[in-house]
Amino acid sequence: MIAPTEPGPVPPAQPDGEAEAQPKPRTEIRTEPRPEPRPEPQPDLNPRDEAETQANGQNDIGAAHDDIPEPYEGKYPIVIEGLRNSFGETLIHEDLSLKVRRGEILGVVGGSGTGKSVLMRSIIGLQRPQEGRIEVFGRDLIGAPAEEEFGVRSQWGVLFQGGALFSTLTVAENVEVPIKEFFPELHSDLRHEIARYKVVLSGLPAEAASKYPSELSGGMKKRAGLARALALDPELLFLDEPTAGLDPIGAAKFDTLTRELADTLGLTVFLITHDLDTLYAICDRVAVLADRQVIAVGTIPELLESEHPWIQEYFNGPRARAAVASATRHNERSTEKLRGGKALDRPGERGA
């Protein structure tokens, strides 16, 4: 059975003679585009003020490159006093002091476990010493604000043992890492161009820029790491065992490259090594670590006058004598080349 539906409301009756109301025609409404809000007037800025305004819009670390110090003009870019490093109960350094002269290649040597790499890591901020003072470019880095330390770090480059390259990045992309960190506003095309230039500057062929670390030999990885260390045009270059694992020819070429870069770019080089050939070939002075301190700093002839047993054993052993002979032959060949060049410049003075 279907239930009856309830009747709906009855519409009111229309008056007699009045026609049924017709629907009103729809009026078309045209909407005009909303005008863009007028920008608020800005004060006129000179280029310097405009640069400062843009920098203030970045985060503190990203804008820290505006506080990068001017090139250092002092005598000692690295000054270490009273340094103390330990790992648990193992004491590595105690009251260690050292000054590095501007423009020199300083070789750092010492027996295994004397803390050569720990000393370098302390200088660059990867190891926090328990005591002491470390000044780099005249600024005390221990306890320094992050912005100040960030600015100083842009003035040095580091080549770690083995290169320490990012395996998932190409050589060029590895070189671009510090550029992106310190100068994030640079256009990508400019970053790519800088990276390619640094790759060639390190002695690698231009096509190596697109290769991955797994495609490089040991010597090429060292040079790729050097290219990254040079990415920011540093004043200070740290090299940790740069010739370790290289064949004699490759090691000699790397030494020559280091010397040429230091002379051409005005670098100060802090070079950790155990390679006697490197010490004799390119180092201006040598710092010796022993007994938890730097026990001597000087040229090799000056160090040979020391009576410390480790120094005597290190510089007077059979390997040292071979290195001396090699350095002597190299110097003689260089002298002959210079004399030959002078003779060619003055052909009229050549012997009859």
HUMO-V494731 format. One line per field, one symbol per residue. ss: DSSP state (2 for helix, 1 for strand, 0 for the rest). phi: phi as a letter, one per 30 degrees, with the letter a starting at -180 (. if undefined). psi: psi as a letter, one per 40 degrees, with the letter a starting at -180 (. if undefined). A space follows every 10 residues. Layout:
# HUMO-V494731
ss: ???
phi: ???
psi: ???
This chain:
# HUMO-V494731
ss: 0000000000 0000000000 0000000000 0000000000 0000002222 2222220000 0002222000 0000011111 1111111001 1111111111 1000111111 0000022222 2220000000 1111110011 0000022222 2220011110 0000000001 2222222222 2200000222 2222222222 2000022222 0122200222 2222222220 0000011111 0000000222 2222222222 2222200111 1100022222 2200111111 0011111102 2222000022 2222220222 2222222222 2222222222 2222202220 00
phi: .cdddddddd ddddddicdd dcddddddcc cddddddddd dcddcdeddd dddddddcdd ddcdddcddd edcddbdbbb bhdbbabidd dcbbhdbabc ddicccdcbl ddidjddddd ddddidbcdd bjbbcbhicd ddideddddd ddddcbbbcd eijhdddccd edddddeddd dcbddddddd dddddddddd ddjddedddc dcedccdddd ddddddeddc echdcbbcbc hdcdicdedd dddddddddd ddddcidccc cdabdddded dbddbbccca hibddabldd edddddcddd ddddccdddd dddddddddd dddddddddd dddddbddcd dd
psi: hhhiihhiih iiiiiiehih hiiiihhhhh hihhiihhii hiihhidddd dddddeeiid ddeeeeehii hheidgdhhh hfhhhihbeh hdihfhiihh iheihhhhii iheefddddd dddeeehhid iihhhhfehh eheiiddddd dddeeiihhi hedfihdeii dddddedddd ddgeeiiddd dddddddddd deeiideede iideeiiddd ddddddddde degidhhhhh fdeheiiddd dddddddddd ddddefihhh hhiehddddd dehdihhhhi feiheihaid dddeeiehdd ddddeeiddd dddddddddd dddddddddd dddddgdeei i.
